[in-house]
Each structure stands twice: as structure tokens, then as C-alpha cells.
Amino acid sequence: MARSRVLLTGIAAMGRHGANPGERDEPQDFVVDLDVTVEVSGDDLDRTIDYRALADLARDTVAETSFVLLESLAAAVASAVGNVPQVTSATARVHKPGAAEHMGLDDVAAEATVGP
């Protein structure tokens, strides 16, 4: 069985995460990038992972959880993706565009990895 890396970038999501007053009152924009290692046993979608399912799982995790720290959100996304049976490792980088804009930066992000 072969291992392959699947890279998904720019997964737009809405969620209620943040440490500052009011940040969790209304949904904010987040962007998730995934770097996932999967077991591939043939040239058939049933023998690997559906990219759409990974993107949906990332979006759902951002939408259905609420964390103070961006690092905790990244860990939750990586863990959710890492629990998919074909996945051997997952890295999630979560960007918070509003925070970057507010601070005059190009980007604010946190990254977490699960698996070997």
C-alpha cells in the first residue's frame, strides 16, 4: 500500500473563535490549509480519501466548535481529519484574516499536526 500527500489550501470557513471581547459573538472568516498523508491501495476513489470530505470536515470543525486560541482550533481540525480511517497524519494550518488585517499583517495563523 502506498502513501500519498494530499494538500488542500484555501478552505473558507466561518466560526466563532477568539480571545478578545466580542470575537466569539458573531461568526468570523477563517481559512484552513490541510497537508494530509493517506494510504492509497489503488487507482479508485474508494481506495483513498475524497478531497471534498476533508474540506467539509475542516469547515464543519471550524463552524461547530468555539475556542479562545487559534492554536486550539488548529489542533481540533487536525484531530478531526486525523481520525479519518485512511489518514495516517494530518497538519492543519488555520488562518484568521480579520486578525491579520486588524494588526496590519499579511497573515495570522496557527498550525497543528497529528500522527507520525
N, C-alpha and C positions, 0 to 999 in steps of 0.2 A: 504494500500500500504506500502510495506517495504522499508527501506533504506539500502543500502549496500555500503561498501567502495571498490573501485577498485584501486589497486596500480599497476602502471606501472613504472618500473625502467630501466634505461639504453637506453633511446630512443636517438639514434645517429642522429645528425643534423649538417648541415653546415650553417653558417651565417656570416654576416659582422657586428660585434658589437665590440665596444671598445673605450676607451678614449685616448689611446696613438697614436701618429702619425703612420699612415700606417695600423693600426689594421682593419680598415674598407675597405681597398683597395682590399684585397683578402679574400675569404671565409676561416673561421676557424672552427675547430671542437668544438661542444657543445654537452652536454649530458643532457637530460631532464628526471626528475622523476616526476610522477604525483600521487597525492593522491586525488581521486575524490569520492564524495558521490553522489549516484544515486538513483532515485526512481525505484523500481522494482515491477511490478504488475503481474508477473507470470514467469513460467519457460520456457520462449521463448525469443529468441534474439530480437524479435520485441517489447518486453516489458521492455527492459533495454537499455544498450548502447553497441555498437560494439567497443571493445578494439582497433581494427585496426583504426577505425575512430578517436579515441582520439590520438593515436600515430601519425597518419598522420596530424592531426590538429596542434599538437605540432611542428612537423618537418616543416610544411608549415609556421607557425608563425615565427620560427627562420630564415627560408630562405627568407621570403618575407618582413621582417622588417629590420630596422637598428637603433640601439640605442647606445648611448655613455655608458650608465650604464647597468651593468648586472642586477641590480635591476629592471630597466625599462623593460628589456627583460622578466624577470620572471613574472612581472605584466601583460605584454601583453599575454604571454602564458596562465597564469591563467585565464585571462579575456576571451580569445578565447574559452577555454574549458568550463568555467563557463556559456557561452552563449548557450551551447548545451541544448535543452529543458529538457532532463531527469536529468541533473546535478543540484544538489542543492548547492554544494560547490566544489571548486577546489583549490588545492595547487600545485603550480609548483615550483620545485627546478631546477635551471639551473646551470650546472657545466661548467667551462671553463678550460679544461685540459691543454691547452697551457700556460695559465697564471700561473697555479699551478706549472707546470714544470719549467717555467722561474724563478719563485721565490723560487724554491726548496721546495715546499709544496706538501702535499698529495692531496689537493683539494682546489679549489676556487669555491664558489657557492653563489647564491642569491636565496631567496625563497619569494614567494608572494601567498596570499590566497584571494579568492573572495567567497562571500556567508557567511552564518551564521557559 
